[in-house]
Each structure stands twice: as C-alpha cells, then as structure tokens.
Amino acid sequence: MIFTKSTALENQKSDIPKLSLQYEQIAIDTHTLRSLDWDRSRFDIEFGLRNGTTYNSFLIRGKKTALIDTSHLKFKDIWFEKLRQEINPTEIDYLIVSHTEPDHSGLIKYLIELNPNIEIVASKVAIKFLKDQIHQPFKSRAVKSGEEINLESTSISGIEHRIEFISAPNLHWPDTIFSFDHGTQVLYTCDAFGLHYCSEKLYDENPSLLNEDFRFYYDCLMGPNARSVVQALKKIDSLPTIQTIGVGHGPILNFNTQLWLNHYREWSTQRSTGENYAVVCYLSQYGYCDRLSQAIAHGIGKANAQVQLVDLIASDTQELSALISEASAVVVPTWPIKTDSELQSNIGTLLASLKQKQWVATYDSYGGNEEPIDFITNQLRKLGQKEAFKPLRVRDEPNKSVYQQFEEAGTDLGQILTRKKNIAATKSLDGDLNKALGCLSGGLYVVTAKDNEGADSRDGAMVASWVSQASFDPPGITVAVAKDRAIESLLQVNDRFVLNILQENNYLHLFRHFLKRFPPGANRFEGVELMNDLAAGGPVLSDALAFLSCKVIQRMETTDHWIIYSSVEKGNLSNTQSKTAVHHRRLGSNY
C-alpha cells in the first residue's frame, strides 16, 4: 500500500542551504519526517553530491509510539516545530537509534530535554557513543539481533507493530541496527540501501533516475564493508517479505525494493569473494579517523581489491583477531596516548594478530592526543611486515587534497593486492585475439581536471588514448577511464574536465611526465607549462595541439573502466600545421 498525501514546512529564510521538511504516511500508523537538504554538495570524506540529500526519520504509532532516528542539527528549529504539529513529544515512548552518526542523531539531546522519560533503544555500542556525545542521563535499552519491542495495536487499525532488531555493524558505522516492523513489513535501515538524492518525490518510482546515485553511494559508503553487507543480507533473508525499506537518505524504497536488495547482494558478493583482502582499522568518533579510513578504503576498492573497515574501539576481540590474521594487508591509525582497557586490549590483539609477509601501513588520526605516527610505525617495523605505503601524516585539519592523498594511497595498496590476479588475466587472453585487439589505434591525450569548490581544491591528470567523438549535436566525446585512476573521482556527472590533444613531434615530454607513477598527493603539474584560465574544469597544457573543455553527462560501467560521455563546451586549436600524436599498440591486453 502506498500513501502519498503530504504536508511540508520550509525554511523561509534566504540563507543557503535551502532546507525543507516533508511529513508523509508510508504505511498504516506510520509516517516519515524527511529533512530535505537541497544544496548540500559534500558528504563524509568529501564525496561530491549533485542532488543534495535527505535525513529521514519515522514515527510509528501503535498503542505505544516509537520514533526511529532524528535529524541533522541544522534542522533543529523547523524539525521540532513540525514534530510538535503532529505529536506531543512527551507522548513518544521509544526513540530507536539506528546509529549515532550526527546527521541522524543530531537532535537526540534536545528530544531528551523535551521528554526525559523517553527510552532510547539501540545497540550496546550506540548507547556508549551517545553517553559520550550528549553528556546527560537518559533511559536506555541495549538490543541485539532477534530482540523485539511491541508497540501493540490501536483499536482503529488493528495492526500489531512488533519491532524486531537486526544487528548490522559497520553499515557504515560499528553501532548500526536495522528495525523490522512485522505489522507493516517495513524494514528501517538508516544508511544501508540509501542514496544522496533530494527530491519531493517520496518513493523510488523511477529507478533509472536513481541508479547512478544509488551505485555511487554504495561504492563510497558500503563497498568498503562488503563482507559486513553480505552478513546483514543473510540476516534479513530470514525475515518475512519486505514491502518497503525506510532508508536514512533519499527516497523511500517501495516500488523496486527487490531490485535494490539484489544490487547490494550482487555487488557485495563480488567484493567479498576470495581471501586476498585489506583491513583498514579506525577509531570511531576519534579525531578524523572515521573519514580518513573511509578514504583509504574507497581507494582500495577502486583498484577492485577487497577491503574491510574495522573499528578498534567496538570490535569483538575474537573477530578482530581473525580479520587481522587472515588479511593480506593491514592499515593502522595512530591511537590515543591514554586508552581505556577495552581499546588497549584490542590494540594488543591487533599487534599480536599481525603475521609476517603482510603489508602494513599507518596514518595520522589527527585527534590531537595520540601516539606519534613514527612510534607506531617503528613498532610495526619491528614485527617484520612489509610497508604498503609511506606513513600518511596529517598536519592540519584534513581538506580535499588530504582526502585525495589518502584515497590515492589506498588505490596504490589495492593495486599491490590485485597485481597477480591482473597479470594472470592478461596472460589468459587468447594470443591471436590479443594481437588483433592491439591493432586498434588511437590518439594521445592528457585529461586534466580540477575541483575548485570550497576553500581548498584537488586536481588530477592522466594520459588517455581510448578517446572518441560520440555525437554531433551537441558535440560529445567518450573517454575510457580505468576504475583505479585517481582522476576518476573528479569525473562524476556534471563535473568538468579538459581534454588536451597532444601533437606529433612534440609530445614525448608530456607523455613521459604524465605516464610516470606519482606518489599519493603529489602535484602532477609540477614543471609543466600551463594555461590555467582558458577553460573550465582543468588546466590547458601549453604544448598541446588543441584542447576541448567538457562537461560529464553520463557514465557507463564496464568490468574495469568507466566510459565517460561528455558534451564539449569549448575548444581551440593552437597549430593548424600539426597533427594529433597517434598511439599504436602491439597487444590488446595493455595500453
């Protein structure tokens, strides 16, 4: 059953960002209070958003009443105003906290002030986190998989709202729980199955509009925990038919629920098959550890390597030991000088579980009171492990370029882990076919991109030869970009870039410069003569034959590349007497 009647309350100020609320019925006795953040352009570890986002709460009214999650602090005034219009906050019996990330828990403190008797229902780890966050007493109940609360039924609907909880750690925080209402068959999953997409459309009627944002969200936030996703899917498989998924971000999943579940199953199975994986450790809610670890994990995933994020604060000791000892690579953050007994025990387990021949690396948490990174690095060296990448040092509050450096370090590690598999795949290609593919020639180009949004910026460049004109009106081109290229994250839909066309007899210096391997965070344009103001999206190389300024319109995924279709907005030719440099390959198994 689908309910569509709604009321909305909007922030009338002219301030940016634009904020609004939506209150709509999604099931019997069940409403969603959606906080629409129309202009939010960045999220978590500087992932770019092109469609804003939403923060969704849910109100279930049986004989007793439960609220699932709150909202971001920026919505405080209009959110509570709307809540009071619908219900007296003192009449809410339970607040179910799916997880404690601030965009969902930012108003909990104020709700408790309005209703000191409300009982917070959450995982044990979430309750611990909340105590550290809000610094005031509250009633609580820690729940595990299979436990329930019963809101009972009203005389009007006759529906018994029996809420069953499913532990889903690491999706994408260590404290996550799902909640399933057996009365309405709605599964509440907070971050899992969501997407950053702001629209007044309540439901997922048109999956083609959502597919790209859904996949991008998965790759950024859920992919690094694919093993945990698989475990969560196994748990919800035992539930009755799921009619609706009440997600924490984006439209409610109702029209195509099974499609989205199948996508998660397929992608997570692909990412978690095999034994060769990296563990990226972090300390939840300490410094910038959460976001920095996600950047490393995202980079590892771009190289098509398996990765698992592990919280050193909340992890079970036995599970931690198994994950570390079986991993091919382990990335370790700096930890506080003063630690409680549980964290100290897990750090001891981490060090004891490391094995020889593992790749290891360290990074700064930037929490302000941790052990020096060189001290931890030296501890690891004494154990005889191989260094996966140089220690990642953070000297100031992390910005886009720092997150880019961490992502690129992760990609380098991912390439180490997949090297043997990629070589084997290349050798398995039929010899005649390989030579025939090599006969496909192409031009030589350098793609440049620069993100100038905000106070800081990040940039990238790569040599390309798989480029082709794809349309006349409007003029458009396609560029094939390997998934593990650092520049790929700057080529999302609506991003701009510059295609520099290299000229014969004057390209080798540029070809060699941009073809070399750059360390994470390195300036790719150092020593190269540029013209920075000619085109939007990136610098123009002074020695290029011509340039095309392009805007990304669409992306198509292949097994190891993204095909980027872009409209050409501007172009110029510097030398009418020269021709494009041409690239001939011997084999089709490499560039």
VEXDREN-2710 file (C-alpha; in Angstrom, 1 decimal):
% VEXDREN-2710
k/r/px/py/pz
1/MET/0.0/0.0/0.0
2/ILE/1.4/3.4/-1.0
3/PHE/0.4/6.7/0.8
4/THR/1.1/10.0/-0.9
5/LYS/-0.7/12.8/1.0
6/SER/1.8/15.1/2.5
7/THR/2.4/18.4/4.2
8/ALA/5.7/20.4/4.0
9/LEU/7.4/23.0/6.2
10/GLU/10.1/25.0/4.6
11/ASN/12.8/27.3/5.9
12/GLN/11.7/30.6/4.6
13/LYS/15.0/32.4/5.1
14/SER/17.1/33.3/2.0
15/ASP/20.1/31.7/3.6
16/ILE/21.9/28.9/1.8
17/PRO/21.5/26.0/2.1
18/LYS/17.8/25.6/1.4
19/LEU/16.1/23.4/3.9
20/SER/12.6/21.9/3.9
21/LEU/10.6/19.2/5.6
22/GLN/8.2/16.6/4.3
23/TYR/5.7/14.6/6.5
24/GLU/4.1/11.7/4.8
25/GLN/2.4/8.5/5.5
26/ILE/4.2/5.4/4.2
27/ALA/2.3/2.6/5.9
28/ILE/-0.5/2.0/8.4
29/ASP/0.1/4.1/11.5
30/THR/3.5/5.1/10.1
31/HIS/4.8/8.4/8.8
32/THR/8.1/9.7/7.7
33/LEU/9.5/13.1/8.6
34/ARG/12.0/13.8/5.9
35/SER/14.6/16.6/6.2
36/LEU/15.4/17.8/2.7
37/ASP/18.9/19.4/2.4
38/TRP/18.7/20.7/-1.2
39/ASP/22.0/22.4/-1.5
40/ARG/24.4/20.1/0.3
41/SER/27.3/19.4/-2.0
42/ARG/29.8/17.4/0.0
43/PHE/29.3/14.4/2.3
44/ASP/31.5/12.4/4.6
45/ILE/35.0/12.2/3.1
46/GLU/34.4/14.9/0.6
47/PHE/32.2/12.8/-1.7
48/GLY/30.6/15.2/-4.2
49/LEU/26.8/15.4/-4.2
50/ARG/25.0/16.6/-7.3
51/ASN/21.4/16.2/-5.9
52/GLY/21.7/17.2/-2.3
53/THR/20.5/14.7/0.3
54/THR/17.8/14.0/2.9
55/TYR/17.8/12.8/6.5
56/ASN/14.7/10.6/7.2
57/SER/13.0/9.9/10.5
58/PHE/10.0/7.7/11.1
59/LEU/7.1/7.8/13.5
60/ILE/5.2/4.6/14.3
61/ARG/2.0/4.9/16.4
62/GLY/0.5/1.8/18.0
63/LYS/-0.8/1.7/21.5
64/LYS/2.8/2.9/22.2
65/THR/4.7/5.2/19.9
66/ALA/8.2/4.9/18.5
67/LEU/10.4/7.4/16.7
68/ILE/13.2/6.0/14.5
69/ASP/16.1/8.4/14.3
70/THR/16.1/12.2/14.5
71/SER/17.9/14.6/12.1
72/HIS/20.8/16.9/11.4
73/LEU/21.4/19.7/13.9
74/LYS/20.8/22.3/11.1
75/PHE/17.1/21.3/11.0
76/LYS/16.6/21.8/14.8
77/ASP/14.0/24.6/14.7
78/ILE/11.9/23.5/11.8
79/TRP/12.1/19.8/12.7
80/PHE/10.8/20.2/16.2
81/GLU/8.2/22.7/15.0
82/LYS/6.8/20.1/12.6
83/LEU/7.1/17.3/15.2
84/ARG/5.0/19.2/17.7
85/GLN/2.4/19.8/15.0
86/GLU/2.0/16.0/14.6
87/ILE/2.5/14.7/18.2
88/ASN/3.3/15.9/21.7
89/PRO/7.0/14.8/22.1
90/THR/6.2/13.6/25.7
91/GLU/3.9/11.0/24.1
92/ILE/6.8/9.3/22.3
93/ASP/7.7/6.1/24.3
94/TYR/10.8/5.0/22.4
95/LEU/13.5/6.5/20.3
96/ILE/15.1/3.8/18.2
97/VAL/18.6/4.9/17.3
98/SER/19.7/3.1/14.1
99/HIS/23.2/4.6/14.6
100/THR/24.8/7.6/16.2
101/GLU/26.3/9.5/13.2
102/PRO/25.4/13.2/13.8
103/ASP/23.3/13.6/10.6
104/HIS/20.8/11.1/12.2
105/SER/21.4/11.7/15.9
106/GLY/22.0/15.5/16.0
107/LEU/18.7/16.3/17.7
108/ILE/18.6/13.5/20.4
109/LYS/19.9/15.7/23.1
110/TYR/17.1/18.2/22.6
111/LEU/14.4/15.5/22.3
112/ILE/15.5/14.1/25.7
113/GLU/15.2/17.6/27.2
114/LEU/11.6/17.7/26.0
115/ASN/10.9/14.2/27.1
116/PRO/13.2/12.9/29.9
117/ASN/11.2/9.7/30.1
118/ILE/11.7/8.6/26.5
119/GLU/13.6/5.2/26.3
120/ILE/16.4/5.0/23.8
121/VAL/16.6/1.7/22.1
122/ALA/19.9/1.0/20.3
123/SER/22.9/-1.3/20.1
124/LYS/25.2/-1.5/23.1
125/VAL/27.9/0.3/21.2
126/ALA/25.5/3.1/20.2
127/ILE/24.4/3.7/23.7
128/LYS/28.0/4.0/24.8
129/PHE/28.6/6.5/22.0
130/LEU/25.6/8.5/22.9
131/LYS/26.7/8.8/26.5
132/ASP/29.9/10.4/25.3
133/GLN/28.0/12.7/22.9
134/ILE/25.3/14.2/24.9
135/HIS/26.7/14.1/28.5
136/GLN/23.3/13.8/30.2
137/PRO/21.4/10.9/31.7
138/PHE/18.8/9.0/29.7
139/LYS/16.8/5.8/29.9
140/SER/18.1/3.2/27.5
141/ARG/17.8/-0.4/26.4
142/ALA/20.6/-2.2/24.5
143/VAL/19.2/-4.7/21.9
144/LYS/20.8/-7.4/19.8
145/SER/19.6/-9.4/16.8
146/GLY/16.3/-11.2/17.4
147/GLU/15.2/-9.0/20.3
148/GLU/11.9/-7.1/20.0
149/ILE/9.7/-4.4/21.4
150/ASN/6.0/-4.4/20.9
151/LEU/4.1/-1.2/20.3
152/GLU/0.9/-3.2/20.3
153/SER/-2.1/-2.3/18.1
154/THR/-4.6/0.5/18.1
155/SER/-8.3/-0.2/18.1
156/ILE/-8.6/1.7/14.8
157/SER/-6.0/-0.1/12.7
158/GLY/-5.8/-3.5/14.5
159/ILE/-2.1/-3.7/13.3
160/GLU/0.3/-5.1/15.9
161/HIS/3.6/-3.2/15.5
162/ARG/6.1/-5.7/16.6
163/ILE/9.6/-4.3/16.0
164/GLU/12.4/-6.8/15.6
165/PHE/16.0/-5.7/15.6
166/ILE/18.9/-6.9/13.4
167/SER/22.5/-6.1/14.3
168/ALA/24.2/-4.7/11.2
169/PRO/27.6/-3.5/12.4
170/ASN/29.8/-1.4/10.0
171/LEU/27.0/-0.3/7.7
172/HIS/28.6/2.0/7.7
173/TRP/29.2/2.7/11.4
174/PRO/30.0/0.0/14.0
175/ASP/26.8/0.6/16.0
176/THR/24.2/0.1/13.3
177/ILE/21.0/-1.8/13.8
178/PHE/18.1/-2.4/11.4
179/SER/14.5/-2.4/12.7
180/PHE/11.7/-4.5/11.1
181/ASP/8.0/-3.8/11.8
182/HIS/6.2/-7.2/11.4
183/GLY/2.9/-5.4/11.3
184/THR/3.6/-3.3/8.2
185/GLN/6.6/-5.3/6.8
186/VAL/8.7/-2.1/6.6
187/LEU/12.5/-2.5/7.2
188/TYR/14.3/0.5/8.6
189/THR/18.0/0.5/7.6
190/CYS/19.3/4.0/8.1
191/ASP/22.4/4.4/5.9
192/ALA/22.2/1.0/4.2
193/PHE/20.3/0.9/0.8
194/GLY/20.1/4.7/0.9
195/LEU/21.4/7.3/-1.6
196/HIS/22.1/11.0/-1.6
197/TYR/19.2/12.3/-3.6
198/CYS/17.0/15.2/-2.6
199/SER/13.5/15.3/-4.2
200/GLU/10.0/15.8/-3.1
201/LYS/9.2/12.5/-4.7
202/LEU/8.6/10.2/-1.8
203/TYR/9.3/6.9/-3.4
204/ASP/11.6/5.2/-5.9
205/GLU/9.1/5.1/-8.8
206/ASN/11.8/5.6/-11.5
207/PRO/14.9/3.6/-10.8
208/SER/16.7/4.9/-13.9
209/LEU/16.8/8.4/-12.3
210/LEU/18.3/6.9/-9.1
211/ASN/20.6/4.1/-10.4
212/GLU/23.7/6.2/-10.7
213/ASP/23.4/7.9/-7.3
214/PHE/22.5/4.6/-5.7
215/ARG/25.6/2.9/-7.1
216/PHE/27.9/5.9/-6.2
217/TYR/26.6/5.9/-2.6
218/TYR/27.2/2.1/-2.4
219/ASP/30.7/2.4/-3.7
220/CYS/31.6/5.2/-1.4
221/LEU/30.0/4.1/1.9
222/MET/29.0/0.4/1.7
223/GLY/31.5/-1.2/-0.7
224/PRO/34.4/-0.9/1.9
225/ASN/32.3/-3.1/4.2
226/ALA/31.1/-5.6/1.6
227/ARG/31.7/-8.5/3.9
228/SER/29.5/-6.9/6.5
229/VAL/26.8/-6.2/3.9
230/VAL/26.8/-9.9/3.0
231/GLN/26.3/-10.9/6.6
232/ALA/23.5/-8.3/7.0
233/LEU/21.7/-9.6/3.9
234/LYS/21.8/-13.2/5.3
235/LYS/20.1/-11.9/8.5
236/ILE/17.3/-10.1/6.7
237/ASP/16.7/-13.1/4.4
238/SER/15.1/-14.8/7.3
239/LEU/12.5/-12.0/7.7
240/PRO/9.1/-12.2/6.1
241/THR/8.6/-10.4/2.7
242/ILE/9.9/-6.8/2.9
243/GLN/7.4/-4.5/1.4
244/THR/9.2/-1.2/2.0
245/ILE/12.7/-0.1/3.1
246/GLY/12.7/3.1/5.2
247/VAL/16.2/4.4/4.4
248/GLY/18.0/7.2/6.2
249/HIS/18.9/9.1/3.0
250/GLY/16.9/9.6/-0.2
251/PRO/13.5/8.3/-1.4
252/ILE/11.7/5.5/0.5
253/LEU/12.2/2.2/-1.4
254/ASN/8.8/0.8/-2.2
255/PHE/8.3/0.3/-5.9
256/ASN/11.6/-1.5/-6.6
257/THR/12.6/-2.9/-3.3
258/GLN/13.8/-6.3/-4.6
259/LEU/15.9/-4.5/-7.3
260/TRP/17.9/-2.6/-4.7
261/LEU/18.3/-5.6/-2.5
262/ASN/19.6/-7.6/-5.5
263/HIS/22.1/-4.9/-6.4
264/TYR/23.5/-4.9/-2.9
265/ARG/23.7/-8.7/-3.0
266/GLU/25.5/-8.8/-6.4
267/TRP/28.0/-6.0/-5.7
268/SER/28.8/-7.2/-2.2
269/THR/29.3/-10.8/-3.2
270/GLN/31.7/-9.7/-6.0
271/ARG/33.7/-7.6/-3.5
272/SER/33.9/-10.2/-0.8
273/THR/34.7/-13.4/-2.8
274/GLY/38.2/-14.7/-2.2
275/GLU/40.8/-14.5/0.6
276/ASN/43.0/-11.7/-0.5
277/TYR/41.8/-8.5/1.3
278/ALA/43.0/-5.5/3.2
279/VAL/41.8/-4.4/6.7
280/VAL/41.7/-0.7/7.3
281/CYS/41.5/-0.1/11.1
282/TYR/40.0/3.1/12.6
283/LEU/38.8/4.5/15.9
284/SER/35.2/5.5/15.8
285/GLN/34.5/9.1/16.9
286/TYR/38.2/9.9/17.4
287/GLY/39.7/12.8/15.5
288/TYR/39.2/12.4/11.8
289/CYS/39.8/8.7/11.9
290/ASP/36.4/7.7/10.5
291/ARG/36.7/9.8/7.4
292/LEU/40.3/9.2/6.7
293/SER/39.9/5.4/7.0
294/GLN/37.0/5.6/4.5
295/ALA/39.1/7.5/2.0
296/ILE/41.8/4.7/2.2
297/ALA/39.2/2.0/1.9
298/HIS/37.5/3.7/-1.0
299/GLY/40.8/3.9/-2.8
300/ILE/41.5/0.2/-2.2
301/GLY/38.0/-0.6/-3.6
302/LYS/38.7/1.5/-6.8
303/ALA/41.5/-1.0/-7.6
304/ASN/39.0/-3.8/-7.5
305/ALA/40.6/-5.1/-4.3
306/GLN/38.7/-6.3/-1.3
307/VAL/38.7/-4.3/1.9
308/GLN/37.1/-4.4/5.3
309/LEU/36.9/-1.4/7.7
310/VAL/37.4/-2.5/11.4
311/ASP/36.7/-0.3/14.4
312/LEU/39.3/-0.8/17.1
313/ILE/37.0/0.6/19.7
314/ALA/33.9/-1.5/19.1
315/SER/35.2/-4.7/17.5
316/ASP/34.8/-8.1/19.3
317/THR/38.3/-9.4/20.2
318/GLN/37.9/-12.7/18.5
319/GLU/36.5/-11.3/15.3
320/LEU/39.3/-8.7/15.3
321/SER/42.0/-11.3/15.7
322/ALA/40.5/-13.4/12.8
323/LEU/40.2/-10.5/10.4
324/ILE/43.7/-9.2/11.1
325/SER/45.5/-12.6/10.9
326/GLU/43.7/-13.6/7.6
327/ALA/44.2/-10.3/5.9
328/SER/46.9/-9.7/3.2
329/ALA/47.3/-6.0/4.3
330/VAL/46.5/-4.1/7.4
331/VAL/46.3/-0.3/7.7
332/VAL/46.6/1.1/11.3
333/PRO/45.7/4.6/12.7
334/THR/47.5/6.4/15.4
335/TRP/45.7/5.8/18.7
336/PRO/45.4/8.0/21.9
337/ILE/48.2/8.0/24.4
338/LYS/45.7/7.3/27.1
339/THR/43.3/4.5/26.3
340/ASP/40.6/2.6/28.2
341/SER/41.1/-1.1/29.0
342/GLU/38.9/-2.3/26.1
343/LEU/40.8/-0.2/23.5
344/GLN/44.1/-1.2/25.0
345/SER/43.1/-4.8/24.8
346/ASN/42.1/-4.5/21.1
347/ILE/45.4/-2.8/20.3
348/GLY/47.2/-5.6/21.9
349/THR/45.1/-8.1/19.9
350/LEU/45.9/-6.2/16.7
351/LEU/49.6/-6.3/17.2
352/ALA/49.6/-9.9/18.3
353/SER/47.5/-11.0/15.2
354/LEU/49.8/-9.4/12.6
355/LYS/51.6/-12.0/10.5
356/GLN/54.9/-11.9/8.7
357/LYS/54.7/-11.1/4.9
358/GLN/51.6/-8.9/5.5
359/TRP/51.6/-5.4/4.0
360/VAL/51.2/-2.8/6.7
361/ALA/50.8/1.0/6.8
362/THR/50.0/3.8/9.2
363/TYR/48.1/7.1/9.1
364/ASP/47.5/10.0/11.4
365/SER/44.1/10.2/13.1
366/TYR/44.6/13.9/13.8
367/GLY/42.8/13.5/17.2
368/GLY/45.2/15.8/19.0
369/ASN/46.4/13.4/21.7
370/GLU/47.7/10.3/20.1
371/GLU/50.9/8.4/19.9
372/PRO/53.3/9.8/17.3
373/ILE/53.0/8.1/14.0
374/ASP/56.7/7.3/13.9
375/PHE/56.5/5.5/17.2
376/ILE/53.7/3.2/15.9
377/THR/55.4/2.8/12.5
378/ASN/58.6/1.6/14.3
379/GLN/56.6/-0.8/16.4
380/LEU/55.2/-2.4/13.2
381/ARG/58.6/-2.5/11.5
382/LYS/60.0/-4.5/14.4
383/LEU/57.4/-7.1/13.7
384/GLY/58.9/-7.6/10.2
385/GLN/55.9/-6.6/8.0
386/LYS/56.3/-5.0/4.5
387/GLU/55.5/-1.3/4.2
388/ALA/52.4/-0.8/1.9
389/PHE/52.9/2.9/1.7
390/LYS/54.7/5.7/3.5
391/PRO/53.1/6.9/6.7
392/LEU/50.3/9.3/5.9
393/ARG/50.8/12.4/8.0
394/VAL/48.1/15.0/8.7
395/ARG/49.5/18.3/9.9
396/ASP/46.3/20.4/9.7
397/GLU/42.5/19.8/9.6
398/PRO/42.0/17.5/6.6
399/ASN/40.9/19.1/3.4
400/LYS/40.0/17.8/0.0
401/SER/43.7/17.4/-1.0
402/VAL/44.4/15.3/2.1
403/TYR/41.5/13.0/1.5
404/GLN/42.7/12.7/-2.1
405/GLN/46.1/11.7/-0.9
406/PHE/44.6/9.0/1.4
407/GLU/42.4/7.7/-1.4
408/GLU/45.4/7.5/-3.8
409/ALA/47.4/5.7/-1.1
410/GLY/44.6/3.2/-0.8
411/THR/44.5/2.7/-4.6
412/ASP/48.2/2.0/-4.6
413/LEU/47.7/-0.7/-2.0
414/GLY/44.8/-2.1/-3.9
415/GLN/46.9/-2.4/-7.0
416/ILE/49.5/-4.3/-5.0
417/LEU/46.9/-6.8/-3.8
418/THR/45.4/-7.3/-7.3
419/ARG/48.7/-7.4/-9.2
420/LYS/49.0/-11.2/-9.5
421/LYS/45.3/-11.5/-10.5
422/ASN/45.6/-8.9/-13.2
423/ILE/48.8/-10.4/-14.6
424/ALA/47.1/-13.8/-14.7
425/ALA/44.0/-12.3/-16.5
426/THR/46.3/-10.7/-19.1
427/LYS/48.2/-13.9/-19.8
428/SER/44.9/-15.9/-20.2
429/LEU/43.8/-13.8/-23.2
430/ASP/44.0/-15.7/-26.5
431/GLY/47.1/-14.8/-28.4
432/ASP/45.5/-14.1/-31.8
433/LEU/42.7/-12.1/-30.2
434/ASN/45.3/-10.1/-28.1
435/LYS/47.2/-9.2/-31.3
436/ALA/44.1/-8.3/-33.2
437/LEU/42.9/-6.0/-30.4
438/GLY/46.2/-4.3/-30.4
439/CYS/45.6/-3.2/-34.0
440/LEU/43.1/-0.7/-32.6
441/SER/45.0/2.6/-32.6
442/GLY/44.1/5.9/-31.0
443/GLY/45.3/9.4/-30.4
444/LEU/47.3/10.6/-27.5
445/TYR/45.7/12.9/-25.0
446/VAL/46.1/14.2/-21.4
447/VAL/42.9/14.6/-19.4
448/THR/43.1/17.3/-16.7
449/ALA/40.6/18.1/-14.0
450/LYS/40.4/20.5/-11.1
451/ASP/37.8/20.8/-8.3
452/ASN/37.8/24.4/-7.1
453/GLU/34.7/24.1/-4.9
454/GLY/35.2/25.4/-1.4
455/ALA/38.2/26.9/0.2
456/ASP/40.6/24.2/-0.9
457/SER/40.9/22.2/-4.2
458/ARG/42.1/19.0/-5.6
459/ASP/43.2/18.1/-9.1
460/GLY/44.2/15.3/-11.3
461/ALA/45.7/14.3/-14.7
462/MET/46.1/11.2/-16.8
463/VAL/47.3/10.1/-20.2
464/ALA/44.4/8.8/-22.3
465/SER/44.3/7.0/-25.7
466/TRP/40.8/5.5/-25.6
467/VAL/39.0/8.7/-26.7
468/SER/36.4/9.0/-29.5
469/GLN/33.9/11.5/-30.8
470/ALA/30.5/10.2/-29.9
471/SER/27.9/12.8/-31.1
472/PHE/27.5/15.7/-33.5
473/ASP/24.7/17.7/-31.9
474/PRO/25.6/18.6/-29.3
475/PRO/29.2/17.7/-29.9
476/GLY/30.2/15.0/-27.5
477/ILE/33.1/12.6/-26.8
478/THR/33.7/9.5/-24.8
479/VAL/36.8/8.8/-22.7
480/ALA/37.5/5.4/-21.1
481/VAL/38.9/5.8/-17.6
482/ALA/40.3/2.9/-15.6
483/LYS/38.4/2.5/-12.3
484/ASP/41.6/2.8/-10.3
485/ARG/42.7/6.1/-11.8
486/ALA/42.9/8.9/-9.2
487/ILE/41.2/11.3/-11.6
488/GLU/38.1/9.1/-11.8
489/SER/36.7/10.7/-8.7
490/LEU/36.8/14.1/-10.5
491/LEU/34.8/12.8/-13.4
492/GLN/31.3/12.4/-11.9
493/VAL/28.2/13.6/-13.7
494/ASN/28.1/17.4/-14.1
495/ASP/31.9/17.7/-13.4
496/ARG/34.0/19.4/-15.9
497/PHE/37.4/18.5/-17.4
498/VAL/39.8/19.4/-20.2
499/LEU/41.0/17.0/-22.9
500/ASN/44.4/18.1/-24.1
501/ILE/45.2/16.8/-27.5
502/LEU/48.9/16.1/-27.9
503/GLN/50.7/16.9/-31.2
504/GLU/53.0/14.7/-33.1
505/ASN/56.7/15.6/-32.9
506/ASN/56.1/17.5/-29.7
507/TYR/54.5/15.1/-27.2
508/LEU/57.1/12.9/-25.6
509/HIS/58.0/15.2/-22.7
510/LEU/54.3/15.4/-21.7
511/PHE/53.6/11.7/-22.4
512/ARG/56.5/10.6/-20.2
513/HIS/55.7/13.2/-17.4
514/PHE/52.0/12.2/-17.0
515/LEU/52.6/8.5/-17.6
516/LYS/55.0/8.2/-14.7
517/ARG/53.8/6.9/-11.3
518/PHE/53.1/9.8/-8.9
519/PRO/53.2/9.3/-5.1
520/PRO/49.9/9.9/-3.3
521/GLY/49.0/13.6/-3.1
522/ALA/51.8/14.7/-5.5
523/ASN/51.4/17.7/-7.7
524/ARG/51.0/16.2/-11.2
525/PHE/51.6/19.6/-12.9
526/GLU/54.9/20.5/-11.3
527/GLY/57.4/21.5/-14.0
528/VAL/54.7/21.6/-16.7
529/GLU/53.9/24.8/-18.5
530/LEU/50.1/25.6/-18.2
531/MET/47.5/28.0/-19.3
532/ASN/45.1/28.0/-16.3
533/ASP/42.4/30.4/-17.4
534/LEU/41.5/29.2/-20.8
535/ALA/38.9/26.5/-19.9
536/ALA/36.6/25.5/-17.1
537/GLY/37.4/22.2/-15.4
538/GLY/41.1/22.0/-15.6
539/PRO/44.4/23.5/-16.9
540/VAL/45.3/23.6/-20.6
541/LEU/48.8/22.3/-21.4
542/SER/50.8/25.0/-23.3
543/ASP/52.3/22.5/-25.6
544/ALA/49.0/20.8/-26.5
545/LEU/47.9/20.8/-30.2
546/ALA/44.3/21.6/-29.1
547/PHE/42.0/21.4/-26.1
548/LEU/38.4/20.6/-25.5
549/SER/36.6/21.8/-22.4
550/CYS/34.0/19.1/-21.5
551/LYS/31.1/18.5/-19.1
552/VAL/30.3/14.9/-17.9
553/ILE/26.8/13.9/-19.0
554/GLN/26.7/10.2/-18.4
555/ARG/28.9/7.3/-17.1
556/MET/28.7/3.7/-18.2
557/GLU/30.4/1.0/-16.2
558/THR/32.4/-1.9/-17.7
559/THR/34.4/-4.5/-15.8
560/ASP/37.5/-2.4/-15.3
561/HIS/36.8/1.0/-16.9
562/TRP/34.2/3.8/-16.7
563/ILE/33.1/5.1/-20.1
564/ILE/32.6/8.9/-19.6
565/TYR/30.3/10.6/-22.1
566/SER/30.7/14.3/-22.1
567/SER/29.4/17.3/-24.0
568/VAL/32.1/19.6/-25.5
569/GLU/31.5/23.2/-24.4
570/LYS/34.6/25.0/-25.7
571/GLY/37.7/24.2/-27.8
572/ASN/40.6/25.8/-29.6
573/LEU/43.5/24.7/-31.9
574/SER/47.0/26.1/-31.4
575/ASN/48.7/24.8/-34.5
576/THR/46.9/24.4/-37.8
577/GLN/50.0/22.8/-39.4
578/SER/50.4/19.9/-37.0
579/LYS/48.6/16.6/-36.5
580/THR/47.5/14.6/-33.5
581/ALA/50.0/12.2/-31.9
582/VAL/49.0/8.6/-32.6
583/HIS/49.4/5.6/-30.4
584/HIS/49.9/2.1/-31.8
585/ARG/49.8/-0.9/-29.5
586/ARG/51.3/-4.4/-30.1
587/LEU/48.8/-6.2/-27.9
588/GLY/45.2/-5.5/-26.7
589/SER/45.9/-6.6/-23.1
590/ASN/47.5/-3.3/-22.1
591/TYR/47.7/0.3/-23.1
END
